[in-house]
Amino acid sequence: MAINFNKAEFILSAAASKQFVRDGLKQMAFAGRSNVGKSSVINRLVGRKNFARVGASPGKTTQINYFKIDNRLYLVDLPGYGYAKVSKAERDRWGRLMEDYFQSSQLIDLGVLIVDARHKPTADDVTMCNWFKSSGCPMIVVANKLDKLKQSEIEPNLQCIRETLALGEQDALVPFSAERGDGKEQLLGLLRAFYEQ
């Protein structure tokens, strides 16, 4: 039976490593800059408008949020990096939380790195991508905000993302629009295929 991504429930927000979910279900971790639309991508995947909180001001996700899908896996929404206007102490706290999550063995099964289709990936995007690669964690890169590009800009921008993140031919890069739904079926297909491996 294919996983039903519309059957989604919020489980918890982890603010410390002792709250991380360790129940053996696969975890697909969504990472990206604060204003790249991570929550919007998750909302589009599960077919609900305000499921993962979407903030008008970037940096609304300050904890690690777990969403259980079809009682079979978790989509894990990580705090965004690199933008949010918060105190240094708060940023440091997020940084430690993320490090704890990444260093906890066998938590992440798949990394979903969301980048902005309009721009060259940032140094933070490259760091995140390299972390997934060096940890041996499979990864899908999602180029969100496709709806903001002209047709003629799409291919060169995707090429720039591939080159900047040093993606190989086998690495999945999904052009996506959380706004319009472009790329939704392709991404769901990749997530389902990964789950069934």
C-alpha positions as CSV (number, residue, x, y, z in Angstrom):
1,M,0.0,0.0,0.0
2,A,1.4,3.3,-1.0
3,I,1.9,5.8,1.8
4,N,-0.9,8.3,2.1
5,F,0.7,11.7,2.7
6,N,-2.7,13.3,3.3
7,K,-2.9,11.2,6.5
8,A,-0.7,13.5,8.6
9,E,-0.6,14.4,12.2
10,F,1.5,16.7,14.3
11,I,3.3,14.8,17.0
12,L,5.6,17.1,18.9
13,S,8.0,20.0,18.9
14,A,11.4,19.0,20.3
15,A,13.3,21.8,22.1
16,A,16.0,19.4,23.5
17,S,17.6,16.2,22.4
18,K,15.9,14.2,25.1
19,Q,12.6,14.9,23.2
20,F,13.8,13.5,19.9
21,V,11.6,10.7,18.6
22,R,13.4,7.4,18.5
23,D,10.6,4.8,17.7
24,G,12.3,3.2,14.7
25,L,10.1,4.8,12.1
26,K,12.0,6.4,9.2
27,Q,12.6,10.2,9.5
28,M,12.8,12.5,6.5
29,A,14.4,15.7,7.6
30,F,13.5,19.0,5.8
31,A,16.2,21.6,6.0
32,G,16.6,25.0,4.4
33,R,17.0,28.7,5.0
34,S,14.5,30.5,7.2
35,N,12.6,32.2,4.3
36,V,12.8,29.4,1.7
37,G,9.3,28.0,2.3
38,K,10.0,24.7,4.2
39,S,6.6,24.8,5.9
40,S,4.8,25.6,2.7
41,V,6.5,22.7,0.9
42,I,5.4,20.3,3.8
43,N,1.8,21.8,3.6
44,R,1.7,21.2,-0.1
45,L,2.9,17.6,0.3
46,V,0.2,16.7,2.9
47,G,-2.5,18.7,1.1
48,R,-3.3,21.1,3.9
49,K,-2.9,24.8,4.0
50,N,-1.8,25.6,7.5
51,F,-0.6,22.2,8.7
52,A,3.1,23.2,9.3
53,R,3.0,26.7,10.6
54,V,3.8,29.3,8.0
55,G,5.1,32.6,9.4
56,A,5.0,35.9,7.7
57,S,8.3,36.6,9.3
58,P,11.0,34.0,8.7
59,G,12.3,31.9,11.5
60,K,9.0,30.7,13.0
61,T,10.2,27.2,13.3
62,T,12.4,27.4,16.4
63,Q,12.1,23.8,17.4
64,I,12.3,20.4,15.6
65,N,8.7,19.6,14.6
66,Y,7.7,16.0,14.0
67,F,4.8,15.2,11.6
68,K,3.7,11.5,11.4
69,I,2.6,10.4,8.0
70,D,0.2,7.5,7.7
71,N,1.6,6.0,11.0
72,R,4.6,4.9,8.9
73,L,7.2,7.7,8.8
74,Y,8.0,11.2,10.0
75,L,8.5,14.4,8.1
76,V,10.8,16.4,10.4
77,D,10.7,20.2,10.0
78,L,14.1,21.6,11.2
79,P,14.6,25.2,12.3
80,G,15.6,27.4,9.3
81,Y,19.1,28.8,9.2
82,G,20.7,32.0,8.1
83,Y,18.1,34.7,8.3
84,A,15.8,35.0,11.2
85,K,16.0,38.2,13.3
86,V,16.5,36.7,16.7
87,S,19.0,37.1,19.5
88,K,22.4,35.5,19.2
89,A,21.6,33.4,22.2
90,E,18.5,32.0,20.5
91,R,20.4,31.3,17.3
92,D,23.1,29.5,19.3
93,R,20.3,27.4,21.0
94,W,18.9,26.4,17.5
95,G,22.4,25.6,16.4
96,R,23.0,23.3,19.3
97,L,19.6,21.7,18.8
98,M,20.4,21.0,15.1
99,E,23.8,19.6,16.0
100,D,22.4,17.3,18.6
101,Y,19.8,16.1,16.1
102,F,22.4,15.5,13.3
103,Q,24.8,13.8,15.7
104,S,22.2,11.4,17.2
105,S,23.0,8.2,15.4
106,Q,20.4,6.6,13.1
107,L,17.8,9.4,13.4
108,I,17.8,10.9,9.9
109,D,17.1,8.4,7.1
110,L,16.7,11.0,4.3
111,G,17.6,14.6,4.0
112,V,15.3,17.0,2.0
113,L,17.3,20.2,1.3
114,I,15.1,23.1,0.2
115,V,16.8,25.9,-1.7
116,D,15.4,29.0,-3.5
117,A,15.1,28.3,-7.2
118,R,15.6,32.1,-7.9
119,H,19.1,32.3,-6.3
120,K,22.4,30.6,-6.2
121,P,22.6,28.4,-3.1
122,T,24.1,30.2,-0.1
123,A,27.2,29.1,1.9
124,D,24.8,27.7,4.5
125,D,23.0,25.7,1.8
126,V,26.3,24.3,0.7
127,T,27.3,23.4,4.3
128,M,24.0,21.6,4.8
129,C,24.3,19.7,1.6
130,N,27.9,18.7,2.4
131,W,26.7,17.5,5.8
132,F,24.1,15.2,4.3
133,K,26.7,13.9,1.8
134,S,29.4,13.3,4.4
135,S,27.0,11.6,6.8
136,G,26.1,9.1,4.0
137,C,22.5,10.2,4.3
138,P,20.6,10.1,1.0
139,M,19.3,13.5,-0.1
140,I,16.8,15.1,-2.3
141,V,17.2,18.8,-3.2
142,V,14.0,20.8,-3.8
143,A,14.2,24.1,-5.7
144,N,11.2,25.9,-4.3
145,K,9.6,29.1,-5.6
146,L,9.6,28.0,-9.2
147,D,6.5,30.1,-9.8
148,K,8.6,33.2,-9.4
149,L,10.8,32.4,-12.4
150,K,10.3,33.0,-16.1
151,Q,10.3,29.8,-18.2
152,S,13.6,30.8,-19.7
153,E,15.3,31.2,-16.3
154,I,14.4,27.7,-15.0
155,E,17.0,25.5,-16.7
156,P,20.0,27.9,-16.1
157,N,19.0,28.3,-12.4
158,L,18.7,24.6,-11.9
159,Q,22.1,24.1,-13.5
160,C,23.6,26.8,-11.2
161,I,22.1,24.9,-8.2
162,R,23.5,21.6,-9.4
163,E,27.0,23.1,-9.8
164,T,27.0,25.1,-6.6
165,L,25.9,22.1,-4.5
166,A,28.2,19.8,-6.6
167,L,25.3,17.4,-7.2
168,G,26.1,14.3,-9.2
169,E,23.9,12.9,-12.0
170,Q,22.3,10.5,-9.5
171,D,21.3,13.3,-7.0
172,A,17.7,14.2,-7.2
173,L,16.9,17.9,-7.9
174,V,13.1,18.6,-7.9
175,P,11.9,21.9,-9.4
176,F,9.0,22.8,-7.0
177,S,6.3,25.4,-6.4
178,A,4.6,25.2,-3.0
179,E,2.4,28.0,-4.4
180,R,1.1,26.1,-7.5
181,G,2.0,22.5,-6.7
182,D,4.6,22.0,-9.5
183,G,6.9,19.1,-8.6
184,K,4.5,17.8,-5.9
185,E,3.9,14.4,-7.6
186,Q,7.6,14.0,-8.5
187,L,8.7,14.7,-4.9
188,L,6.0,12.4,-3.4
189,G,7.1,9.7,-5.8
190,L,10.7,10.0,-4.6
191,L,9.7,10.0,-0.9
192,R,7.5,6.9,-1.4
193,A,10.2,5.1,-3.4
194,F,12.8,5.9,-0.7
195,Y,10.4,4.7,2.1
196,E,9.9,1.4,0.2
197,Q,13.6,0.6,-0.2
